[in-house]
Amino acid sequence: MSTLLHLDASARSQSISRELSAAFADAWRARHPGGGYRYRDLAAEPVPFIGEAWTELCDAVLTLPSTHLERLGDLVRTPAQAAAWGIVEPLLSELLSADVILIGTPMYNYSVPAALKAWLDQVTFPRMTLEHRRFVVTSARGGAYSPGAPKAAYDYQERFLRDFFAGHFAVSDTVFVHAELANSRQDPALAHRRAEHDASYADALATARALAGEY
């Protein structure tokens, strides 16, 4: 039985990245009626930033020859570390139990929201691997960052996440679905590009729904 972990990170309760992730999730759940599903709203219920006790757990992991994620709790030695593990354990359990991880995120200041970065920091430990999981990222960007666009070089959102999953999780199967030029809905300076956004948004919705059929 396949399991989907669905995360949203947008500060907007009604956002394009949420619409895209919901399109994938709805299509996936229709295809897997008996599958597992867990949803976490990282903006509405923020994950705390890591603290010193988390770094102590990370240091303890580094002393070991290999990382057994299911046994990280055995490394707890102090009350502060127990409290840190109390935050990590449910997040890591959700991640390890999932076959597909779906992340809906906007681009904020060329990168990802702090809410998403906080989650990544909490669940990431040295020498871990999630190589048998598949990641899907649905995103909205205010401008145009696709290859060939003048600001393509400023896309630290996809580049960061792709490198993060590959470097920390040994995951090469990450698919990105982007809706671009979202700011054309509000910004008069981008109003002349609204048709481009509408086309990008429609294509992203269709792609997200179709992609769910492959997972």
Order of alpha helices (4+ residues) and beta strands (2+ residues): beta-alpha-beta-alpha-alpha-beta-alpha-beta-alpha-beta-alpha
